Amino acid sequence: MKRFATTVAALALAVAGFGVGTAAAEIFRPYTAAGEWFSPGEMYGGDYDWCGWWTENNFSKGPSAYGLITFIDVRGNWHFGKQGLGWLRRVLTSTEQRAFVKKPHCRNNSGAGYQGGCFAFIQEAQCV
């Protein structure tokens, strides 16, 4: 009976360890160069999240620079947008992350050009 209990305990540890090792990693993904020049109305987009989920979108720019970040679905519809001055950040809830296939997008929403950079984070998963 003692040997059976030891075997069950070892099996439970092995299964628990397997679960920890298979967790997906959140990865930083820039989709413009740092200090990219944004002409008025200019926009950039990342890749679609076919093998994971975008978790966050960011637009780093000067405090007086007006811009927009959003996520675009495969039909071209915009979702979860945010606009304003300075650094913009939109973190998606776990429900929003898995709602549909999407890509991050940023845009200069002002009449003046400026420098900035757009980046996002993706929770990667294995494609099967």
N, C-alpha and C positions, 0 to 999 in steps of 0.2 A: 504494500500500500504506500509506503514511503517513497519507493522508486516511482510509482505512478504519479504521486503529487509533485515530485521533482520534475518529471517529464512534462506535466501540464504547466508548471510554472515556467520552465524553459521555453515551451512553445508560446506561451502568452507573451513573454519578453521578445521573442523573435518576431511575432506578429506586430507588436507595438513598435518595434524598431523599424520594421518594414514600412509602416505607415509614415513615420518621420522622414525616412529617406526618399519618399516619393512625392513630397510636397513640391509644388511648382514655385519657381523663384520670380520675384517682381524685378523687372529689368528696366533700367533707364534707357530711353530711346529718343535721341534728338532727331527732329525731322527738318530742321534748318541748321545752318552753321551758326555758331555763336557770333553775334555782331553782324548778322545778315542785314542788308539794306532793304527796307520796306518802303516802296513808293506808295502814294495814296491809293487805297483800294487793293493793294497787292496781297495775295494770300498764298499759303503753303499748306500742304496736307501730308500726313503720314500714311502708313499702310493699313489695310483692313486687318482686323483681328480674327483671322481664320483659325489660328491655332492658339488661342488664349483670349484674354479679355483686357482691354484698356482699362486702367484703374484711375488714371489722373491725366489731366492736360494742363500745360503751363505756357505762358507767354511772358518772357522776361524782357522788359523795355524800360525806358526812362519814366520818371514820375509824371511827366506831362504828356506822355504819348498815349493816344486813345486807340484801343484795339479790341479785338474779339477773339474768343476761343469757343469751339463747339466740337461736336462729334457728328460726322456725316454717315448716314446709312448707305447701303448699296444702291438705293433708288435716288440718292441725292438729297434726301431730307435732312435738315439740321435738327439736332437734339442737344439738350443739356448745355445751352449756350450761356456765356457770361461775357459782358463787355464793360470796359471802364478804362481808367487811367492807371499807369504803372503796371506792376507785375500782376498778372491774372493767373488764378489757379482754380481749377474745378476738379474736385475729387468725386468719383462716382460711388454710389452705394453698391453693395454686392448685387442687388436686384437690377440696378441700372447697367452694371457691367455685363450681365448676361442677357439683357433684353433683346438684343439683335446684333448683327455684324455691323461694325462701325470703324471709322478711322478718325484720328484727331486732326484738327484743322485750326489754323490761326489766320488772322487778317488784320491789316492796318485799316481801321475804320475812320481815319481822320483825313483831312485835306493836306496834311504835311507829311513829308518823308521822315523816317527815323531808323535807327538801328535797334535790333532786338534779336531774340532767339526763341524758337518754339521747341518744346520737348514734352514727352509724355512718359508714363510708366505703364508697362504691360505685365500682367500676370500670365506667364507663359505656361502652356500645357503641351503634352505630347500629341502630335497629330497621328491619327491612326488610319 
